[in-house]
């Protein structure tokens, strides 16, 4: 009886769910027909007719909307991957400093984490862009010979140049996310029983070697899930690039919507893009987590 009742309840819930979806789809279809737009992706092959400030591959306004979206997707990947690497490195250093024995470093890292976490990301991005870069005068720059230079045009290294928009977004995302990653690292390290610390110290193992070879391997299973969440948040936060004028996929989608009125199709492309990206990130981190867990079992 109980089994039949559960099946009936689940059936009713499914019917209600699909009915609601059907009503929404029907209303959407009717409204699209009334506006004369319909629902299609034929517009993707038409010329975009707008310029982009930054593009990793050749692009011109005569190229199609599809190519413009692809360029935006590459721009998004570039800033997301770069920010993941920088924020992980910075967050790991700060996390180690937070749990170390050096009182000054621990105090400074705690202050860094507190200030960054209590300040909105959008405000930080605006600061880095309008104050950190555009606030520099034309004749003002910070440079080290011909190797490194910061100006209102961005960051110039000996091998490549980063625009002010990309630089502001990279710094903003990396610094903001690093504060959260530092707390994830700290939590993972503190999750290791104190007995493990006392054990390697009693054997005369140095603090640095014990942390790297004994504590960190045990802390990784606790660190990876939290790290995955922060990576996913960083990928989604990258859509704030529109605030500093960076040509990511969200900003390009917004321009296309204004030109074509194809809001539904554009948002479907945007949602699918980030769904694929987030699935890649989460699945990759899950694979890493399994490798670590299996390695610990065999050890």
N, C-alpha and C positions, 0 to 999 in steps of 0.2 A: 504493500500500500504506500509506504513512504517513498519507495523508489518511483512508483507511478506518479505520485504527487510532485516529486522533484522534476521529473521529465516534463510534466504538464506546465509547471511554473517556468521552466527554462524555455519551453516552446512559446509561451505567452510573451516572455521578455524578448525573445528573438523576433516575434511577429511585430511587437511594438517598435523595436529598434528599426527593422526594415521598413515599416510603415512610415516612420518619421523620415528616414533617409529618402524614401520614395516621394514623399510630399515635398521635401526640400529640393530634390532634383527636378521634379515637375515644375515647381515655382521658378526655379532658375531657368529652365528651358523656355517657359512661357515668357519670362521677362526678357530673355535674350532675343527671342523672336520679335517681341514688340519693339525693341530698340533697333532691329534690323541688322544686328551684328551676327547673330547665330553663334555657333560654337565650332571653331576650326583653328588649325594652325598654319593655314596657307600664308598668313602674313609673315611668317618666319623667313621666307625667301625674298621678301621685298627689301629694298635698300633702307638701311637704318637712318641715314641722313643726319647723323649727329656725330660730333667728334668725341674722342676719348683722350683724357690727359695722359693716361699711362696704358701701355699695351706691350706685353712680352713678345707678341708675334705681329707681323705687319697688319695694319688696319687702316681703313679710310672710310669716310662717311658713305661711300658708294657700296660698301660691303653690306651683306644681309643682316637682318636682325639676329638670325641664328648665330652668325659669326661674332656679332657684338656680345651676345650672351656667353658664348664660349670664351671670349677674351675676358669678360667679367668673372667667369668661373675660374680661369687661370689666375687672375689677380687675387681672387679670394683665397685660392689654394696657396699662393705665394705668401700672403700675409699670415694665414693660419699656421702653415708649417713653420715659418720663421718664428712666429710668436710662441709656438709650442716648444721649440728648441731653446729659445732664450729664457722663457718663463720657467722651464724645467731646471735649467742650469742655475738661474738666479734663485729660484725657490729652494733648491737643494742646498745651496750655500747658506742661505738665510736660515733654513731649517736646522742645519748642523750647528750654526752659530747660536741659535736659540736654545739648543739642548747642551751646548758645550759648557766647560767649566769656567771659561773666561767671562767674568761678570760684566765687563764693559761691552763686549760683543753681544752677550745675551740681552743686555738692556737696549742696545741700539737696534737689534733685530726685532725685539718686542715692540719698540716704538714705531719702526717701519711698518710692521704688520698691522698695528692698531690704526695708524694714520691712513694707510692705503685701503684697508677694508672698510673704514668708516666714511670714505669719500666716494660718491657716485662715479662710475666708470665714464659716463658721458662728460662729466665735469673734468675729469683727468685728461680725456682726449682733447677737449677744447683747450685746456691749459697747454698741453704739449704742442698743439698746432698753432694757436694764436699768440701764445706767450713764448713758448720754447723755440719756435722756428720763425714764424712771421713777425714776431716781436723784435727780431734782430734787424738792425739797419743794414743797408746795402754795403756799407764799408766796415761792418762789424762781423767778425767770424772767429771761431776757435779752431786753431789748426796746429798740427805737429808736422812741420816741414811739408813734404809732398805726400805723406802717408795718410793723414787723417785731417778732415776739415768739416766743420759744422757751420752752416750759414742759413740764411732765410730760404735758400734753394733746396736745403736738405742736408744729407750726410754724404760726403765724398770720401771714398777710400781709394787706395792706390789701384785697385782692380775693378771697382764698379761704383756707381752713384745711386743713392737712394733719394727719391723725391721727398719734399717736406711732408706731403700727405701720407706717403707710405711710412716714413720715419716716425711721424707722430702716432700713427695707428700702431706700429710695431712697438714703440715704447709704452704707449698707453695700455695695450692689451697684455704685454709681457710683464710690466710692473704690477698691474692690477692682479693678474692671475698668479704671479709668483708669490704674493702674500698669502693666498689661499693654499698654494702648493706647499709653502713652508710649513703651514699648520698641519697639512696632511703628513708631511715628512716627520714633523715633531711628534704627532700622534702615533705614527707607526713605530718610531724609535722608542717612545715611552711604553709602548705595548709589550716590548720584550721584557721578560721578568728580570728583576734586579740581580737575581742569582747569576744570570749569564754575564753581567758586567763584573760582578765580584769574582767569578770564575777565571776570566781571562786576566784580570788584574792580579789575582793571586799567583798566576803562572808567570808573571813578569812580562806579559805582552803589552806593548805600548798602546796608549789610548787610541791613536790613529789607526794602527793595524787591527786592534780589537774591534773598533767601530766598523771598519770596512769588511773584514773577513768573518766576523762573528755576529755582530748586532744587525747590520744592514740585511744580510740574507734572511734572517729571521723576521725582520720588520717588513720585508717586501710584500708578503701576502696581505698585510693590513694596509699597506700604502697603495697598492695597485687599484683597488676599487675607488678610493677617494680621488686618486690621480685621474682615473677615467672620467669621473664626473666633472672635474675641472677642465679637462681637455674638451669635453662636449660643450661646456659653458663657454669656453674660449671661442670655439667654432661658431656658436650662435651669437656671441657678443660681437663678432667681426662685422655683423650687419650694421653696426653703428658707424661704419666707415663713411656712410653718407654724410655724417655730421662734419667731417673734415674734407669732403670733396674727393675722396678716393674712389676710383671707378671699379668697385667690386660688383658682383652679380646682383646684389640687392639694389644698388644705385642705378645700374643699367636697366633693371626691371622697372624701376620707378619711372625712368625716362620713357621707356617703351609704353607703359600704361598711359602716360600723359599724351603720347603721340597717337596711339591706336585705340585706346579705350579697352584693350583686351586684358582687363584686370584678372578675370578668372583664369585664363590660360597662363598668364604671367605668374600668378601666384602658385598655380599647379607646378610650373617649371621650377620655381624657387623652392617650394616645399619638397619636391622630389630630389632636387640637388642636395639640399641639406640633410634629407633623410638618408641618401646614399652615403654622404660624407660621414655622418654620425654613426651609421652602421659599420663603416670601414674602421672608424676609430675604436668603437666599442668592441668589435670582433677582434681587432688586432691586439687590444689590451687584454681581452679574454684569453687569447692564445698565449700571450706573454705570461699571464697569471698561471695558466695550466702548466707551462714549461717550468716555472718556478716551483710550483707545488710538487710536480713529478720529480724535479731535481732534489728537493728536500726529502722526498720519500726514499729515494735511492741512496741518499747520503746518511 
